[in-house]
Amino acid sequence: MTTPTMTIPTQRKPLRLKRMRKRSAQAERSLFRILLRDKVGLAGGLIVVVVALAAVLAPLVAPYDPTAMSEWRLSSPNSVFLLGSDEAGRDLLSRSIYGARTSLTVSITVIACAAIIGVTLGLLAGYYRGLVDNIIMRFMDVLFAFPTLLLALAVVAALGTAIENLILALVIVFIPTFARIARSAAITLAQEPFVESARAIGARDSYIVFRYILPNALAPIAVQVTISLAYAILVEASLGYLGLGVQPPAASWGAMLASGKAFVEISIWPSLVPGVCIFITVLGFNLLGDALRDSLDPRLRSQA
């Protein structure tokens, strides 16, 4: 008697992976088309790119050393100093470019650390719920109880004005926002059938959280990153204005505003130039964040 044989569909898994990759590529093209249609978002992205390039290439694009002093004090824009000079005769254009490097370095470092810590805590709180959720979120509530700038001021005043302390203060400020967003997404996604299926086959909790829940929660997290970057620039500039940010002679937009206010009746340029830089950079990140939020909306993507 011949034993019947069974044909194993060895091509099913490769075909499934191929289809998933095809759908992912189609979704990326759809997202890119929506972003291209949003002219305001493109303008915001262009602003962010220009500011980032200026910060990265500061030694190459800045016409002068930002700490070099001259006899041209509080001068208006001219052929020597394109945006004028400050009370010490330093070039405002060069100091603004290096100020962009300071603001972006601090802001990107802060938001990257805050996002990693906050998202991890939020995912754990939303996935496990119960005691873990209560402990993590009550601690986040304590941080939320303090006004953002006041909490940052307290940390910097207690630890000192070193740039490491400034970054630490801002990381503490931004962690709760990312934790709440990740927790909300984790609570919703933990009830989805694909997560329950992963549990049924014995997948580890860490695998489920970072393989299934985190990728599906990236959309709101990405939007929050762009918005938080804009806010971090404002907070860093505020601390610099109060003398608790990056210390002179290093260039900082907030410190430039603070030093320029004493001479505003003589020359507006030392205050106007850094103020415009802060405004344009924050505007660029906000416009980019709005465009990213709209492009990640499933209802809009389905129309692309």
C-alpha angles and dihedrals in degrees: 000000000000116000111230115242127219123221111223113215095230093170096058097086096047090047091050092050090048092053092048091051090048092052091047091051091049091050091051091050090049091050091049092051092052091049091050091052092055103082093180090053090049089052089052092048091049091052091050092048093049093049092046092050091048090052094047094044096039096127089053102042101036108095095211143019104276092224097046112115127209141177091258097094123177091352123166120240110297141151092283099044109027094198098027130253136273132239091285095048094254120149110258093204092056093044091049092052092049088044088059088054091052095047096046094044092052095040097047092046091048096047093044092053094041092049094050094048097037096046092048092051092044093050092050092048094048096044100045098030115176118069095354091053093048095050096047098042095044087056089049089050090055090054091046090054091071121072109252098242093041092053091048090048091051094051095046092045091051098045102032137253099286115131090243090058091047091054092046091051093051093045089056089050096053101039096084094056093055091042092056094047093049092046093053091050092046093051091053097042095045089070095052119114094241091057092047089049090053090052091049093056091050102256115169118255092240090052092050093047097048099030102042111014102038097052090051091049096052096095098068091036092054092051091049090051093059093045092046091050089059091048092046090056090053093048092047090050090048092053090047090051090054092049095252098103132072107339127235141297085037112091117252128163093224094049090048090055091050095050093044097053092074091060100039092115090056100039130359095197099086088058100032098054099055090039091056090046091054092046096049095045094048090045091052093052092046093050091047091049092051091050092048091050091051093046092051092051106110092216092058094042091054089058094052 
